Amino acid sequence: MNVLLDLFLTFAKIGAFTFGGGYAMISLIDKECVENKKWITSDELMEITVIAESTPGPIAINLATYAGYKMAGGMGAAAATLGMILPSFLIIWLISTFMENLLSIEAVAKAFKGIRIAVAVLIIKSALKIIKSMLKKTRNKYISVVIVSIFFGAVIIIDLLSVNFSTIYLIMIAGMFGVVVYGILLKEKNK
């Protein structure tokens, strides 16, 4: 099969059958691009996920663009990106055109309640895979586990207390924390 067509169809499948946004898609991108197609490695997926989280645009589209570019340059990036966004665009267009009150249909509302659970599971699965991959690459596993636990606990507390705290600040704090712990403290310890 033509590489461009394969990229388009693979990401169209991911885009069409994933609910819950980019984080839920990471698990499917991992399955298709790392395990099945071997277009990228698990480490590349983790690294590009971190980069995609820090750059403008939806994370899943950034991941698709990277994988497409790696496989076939600019045309591959375009094919993968188009494959990722086209199904969502068409689904939203059809819903807005033909169904005014989609969620007022009882069966659809119940289906979406079930889908929310599946999305949560996909997001947790992706997070655990990224954490495992991170722990494999770090020398100081204890410090990494402590840092992950601190930030996970902070996010849970912020959410439970319904504190209005921007994700941007959390990313900035984590970045500064990483510079201090891994760049300064561990460097001093290794001297």
N, C-alpha and C positions, 0 to 999 in steps of 0.2 A: 504494500500500500504506500502511496505517496506520503512522505513525511509531513507535508503541510496539511493534507487531508486527515492524517492520523492525529496530528496535534489538534486540529479543529474538532474532530469527532470526539476525541477523548475529553477535551475540556467542555464541549457542549453537553456531554453526558454528565459530567460533574456539575455544571451550571444548572442543568435541568432537574436533577434529582437531589439537590441539596437545599434544605431549608435551614434558616438560622444564620446566614451570612458567612463571612470569611473564616471565622474560627471553626465552624462546623465543617467547612469544606477542607480544612487542613488534613483531616483524617482521610478523606477520599482522595485528595491529591497525593498523599503519602502512599496509599494503596495503589493508585494507578501509575504515578510517575516514578516512585522509588521501587516498589515491589514488583509490579507487573511489567512496566515498560523499561525500567532502569535508565530513565532519562537523566535523573539526578540522584545523588546519594542522600542518605539520611542526614548526614552532616550539612550538606548544601541546603536541604529543606529547612533544617533548624536555623541556619545562618540567614537564609533569605527571608524566613518568617520574621526574625528579629528586625532585619532591615526593612521589610515590607511594613511592619508595625510602626516603624519610625518615619516612614515616608508618606507623602500624600497619596490618597487613593485607597480603594478597598484592598484588603490584604490578599484575597483570593485572586484578584485580577493581577496584582503585582507578582504573585507566585506563578501564575499562568504565563505572564509576559516573560519572566526570567527563564522558565523551562523552555518556552518556545524559542527564545533568543539563543539559548544554549544549543538547542537541537538544529536550528535552521536560520540563525541570524535574524535580521529585521523582518523578513517575511514569516518566519516561524513565530516570532513574537506577535505579529499581527494576527496570524491564524489562531494561535492559542487564546489571545485576548478576545477576539471576535467569538470564538467558540464558548468562552466563559460567559460573555455578557449577552449574547443573542437569545438563549433560551429564557433568561429572566426577563429581558425586555419584551419578548413575545408573550410570555405568560401574563405579565402585568398589563400589557396592551389589550390582550383578550379579556382579562377580568374587568378592566376599566371600560371597555367598549360594550360588553355584553351582559355584565352582571353588576347591577348597582349595589345591591346589598348582599354580597357573597357570604359574609359571616352571619347573616340572619338565617341562613339555611342551617337547620339543626345538625344535619349530618356533616356539613363542612366545618361548623364550629367544633363539633366533637373530634373530628379528624385533626384539626389544628391543635387541640389540647393534647392529643397523643403525640403529634409531631414535636411539640415543645419538649417533651420528655426525651425523645430521641436526639434532639438537638443538644440538650444538656449533656447527654452521654457522649456524643461525638466531640463536644468541646472538652470535656474532662479527659477523654481518650487522647486527644491531641496534646493537651497540657502535660499529661503524664509521659507521653513519648518524648516531648521536648525536654522535660526535666531529666529523664533517663539519659538522653543523649548528652545533655549538659554535664551530668555527673560523670559520664565516661571520659569526657575531655578535660576535666579539671583535676588538678593534683590534690587539692584540699577539699575533699568531699564533705568533711564535717562542716567547714565554713559555708560551703555552698548550700548544704541542707538547712543550716541555720538561717541563712539569708532568704532562701525560698520560703521557709516556715514563717519568718517575720513578715515578709510581704504578703503571703497568703493570709495570715492572721489579720494583718492590717486591712486588706481588702474585704475580708468577711466582716470585720467590725464596722468598717465604713458603710458597708451595704446594710448590715442589720440595724445600725443606728440611723439609716437613711441620711447620712451626711452628704451634702453636695460637694463632692471632691472630684476635680477634673482628672481624667486619666492622663492627661498631658503632664500634670504635676507628679503623678505617680511614676511615670516614665523618667522624668527629669531627676527625681529623687533617687530612683534605682540606678540611673547612670552615674550620678555623683557618688552614691554609695559604692558602686563597683570600682570607680576610680580610686576612692579612698582605701577600700579593703584590699582589692587585688593589685592596685598600682603602687600604693605607698606602704601600707602596713605589711603586706606579705613580702614586698621587696626588702624592707628593713629586716624582717625576720630571716630571710634567706642570706643576708650578708654575713 
